[in-house]
Amino acid sequence: MSGHLLAAFHSFYGSGSNNLAESRALLDGLLLCHQLGIINFIVKVNSKLVADWFNRRGRIPWHISHWWLKIRDATENMHINLRHIYRELNAPADCMASLGSLSGSNRNFTSVFPSRLVGLARLDRLGMPYVRLG
């Protein structure tokens, strides 16, 4: 099922830094994969800092180190290739982040996905560029 949607989520984390939100979203995604029995996968994150922290480059700020202990625990029995990708090339993730922010809610999807996400994932799977307007 390479390149097909298996699950998606959005969460509302309230106020805080983008690094906190990116770290918490990574943890939520890892926990969702664990629940689904997915242990070997590639993660593309918009934050170069988060990618560096995951790959043990750079110092994690003390105020989010609690979340990183949870991330390390969650990945103990997983095989993950985590890499940075620019936000403009990660439209499906950006779509879900926007849904979480706008709705102020948390939601997991494992079957019926938001139509915008389905379209963006299809473009991503086909290797088609996506031009973001506005």
C-alpha positions as CSV (number, residue, x, y, z in Angstrom):
1,M,0.0,0.0,0.0
2,S,2.9,2.3,-0.6
3,G,1.8,5.9,-1.0
4,H,-1.8,5.3,0.0
5,L,-3.6,6.9,2.9
6,L,-3.8,4.5,5.9
7,A,-4.4,7.0,8.6
8,A,-4.4,10.8,9.3
9,F,-5.0,13.0,12.3
10,H,-5.2,16.6,13.4
11,S,-4.8,18.0,16.8
12,F,-5.2,21.4,18.5
13,Y,-2.3,22.0,20.9
14,G,-3.3,25.5,22.0
15,S,-0.7,28.2,22.6
16,G,3.0,27.5,22.5
17,S,5.9,27.4,20.2
18,N,6.0,25.9,16.7
19,N,8.7,23.5,18.0
20,L,6.4,22.3,20.8
21,A,3.5,21.8,18.2
22,E,5.9,19.9,15.8
23,S,7.2,17.7,18.6
24,R,3.7,16.9,19.9
25,A,2.5,16.2,16.4
26,L,5.4,13.8,15.8
27,L,4.6,12.0,19.0
28,D,0.9,11.8,18.1
29,G,1.8,10.4,14.7
30,L,4.1,7.8,16.2
31,L,1.5,6.7,18.6
32,L,-1.1,6.4,15.9
33,C,1.3,4.2,13.8
34,H,1.9,2.1,16.9
35,Q,-1.8,1.6,17.4
36,L,-2.1,0.5,13.8
37,G,0.8,-1.9,14.0
38,I,3.0,0.1,11.7
39,I,6.6,-0.1,12.8
40,N,8.7,0.4,9.7
41,F,8.1,3.7,7.9
42,I,9.4,7.1,6.7
43,V,8.4,10.3,8.5
44,K,8.7,13.6,6.7
45,V,8.6,16.6,9.0
46,N,8.4,20.3,8.2
47,S,10.7,21.3,11.0
48,K,14.5,20.9,10.4
49,L,15.0,21.3,14.1
50,V,12.7,18.4,14.9
51,A,14.5,16.3,12.2
52,D,17.8,17.2,13.8
53,W,16.6,16.4,17.3
54,F,15.2,13.1,16.2
55,N,18.4,12.2,14.5
56,R,20.3,13.2,17.7
57,R,21.8,16.4,16.2
58,G,21.4,19.5,18.3
59,R,20.2,20.1,21.8
60,I,16.5,19.8,22.7
61,P,15.3,22.8,24.7
62,W,14.4,21.9,28.3
63,H,10.8,23.1,28.0
64,I,10.0,20.3,25.5
65,S,12.4,17.6,26.7
66,H,9.4,15.9,28.4
67,W,7.8,15.3,25.0
68,W,11.1,14.0,23.6
69,L,11.4,11.4,26.3
70,K,7.9,10.2,25.2
71,I,9.1,10.2,21.6
72,R,12.1,8.1,22.4
73,D,10.0,5.7,24.3
74,A,7.5,5.4,21.5
75,T,10.2,4.7,18.9
76,E,12.0,2.1,20.9
77,N,10.7,-0.9,18.8
78,M,10.2,1.0,15.5
79,H,12.3,1.4,12.4
80,I,11.9,5.0,11.3
81,N,13.6,7.0,8.7
82,L,12.8,10.6,9.7
83,R,13.8,13.4,7.4
84,H,13.1,17.1,6.9
85,I,11.0,18.2,4.0
86,Y,10.0,21.7,3.2
87,R,6.5,22.7,4.1
88,E,5.7,23.5,0.4
89,L,6.5,19.8,-0.5
90,N,4.4,18.4,2.4
91,A,1.0,19.7,1.5
92,P,-1.0,16.8,3.1
93,A,0.6,17.4,6.5
94,D,0.0,21.1,6.2
95,C,-3.6,20.5,5.3
96,M,-4.1,18.4,8.5
97,A,-2.3,20.9,10.7
98,S,-4.6,23.7,9.3
99,L,-7.7,21.5,10.1
100,G,-6.5,21.1,13.7
101,S,-5.8,24.7,14.1
102,L,-9.1,25.9,12.5
103,S,-11.3,23.4,14.2
104,G,-9.7,23.6,17.7
105,S,-10.2,19.8,18.0
106,N,-8.4,16.5,17.8
107,R,-9.4,13.8,15.4
108,N,-8.0,10.5,13.9
109,F,-9.0,9.2,10.5
110,T,-8.6,5.6,9.5
111,S,-11.2,5.2,6.7
112,V,-13.1,8.2,5.6
113,F,-10.6,11.0,5.0
114,P,-11.2,14.8,4.4
115,S,-11.6,15.2,0.6
116,R,-8.9,17.9,0.4
117,L,-6.4,15.5,2.0
118,V,-7.4,12.7,-0.4
119,G,-6.7,15.1,-3.3
120,L,-3.4,16.3,-2.0
121,A,-2.3,12.7,-1.1
122,R,-3.1,11.7,-4.7
123,L,-1.0,14.5,-6.1
124,D,1.8,13.5,-3.7
125,R,1.6,9.9,-4.7
126,L,1.7,10.8,-8.4
127,G,4.7,13.1,-7.9
128,M,2.7,16.1,-9.1
129,P,3.7,19.5,-7.9
130,Y,1.2,21.4,-5.8
131,V,1.0,25.1,-6.0
132,R,-0.2,26.7,-2.8
133,L,-2.2,29.9,-3.2
134,G,-2.7,32.5,-0.5
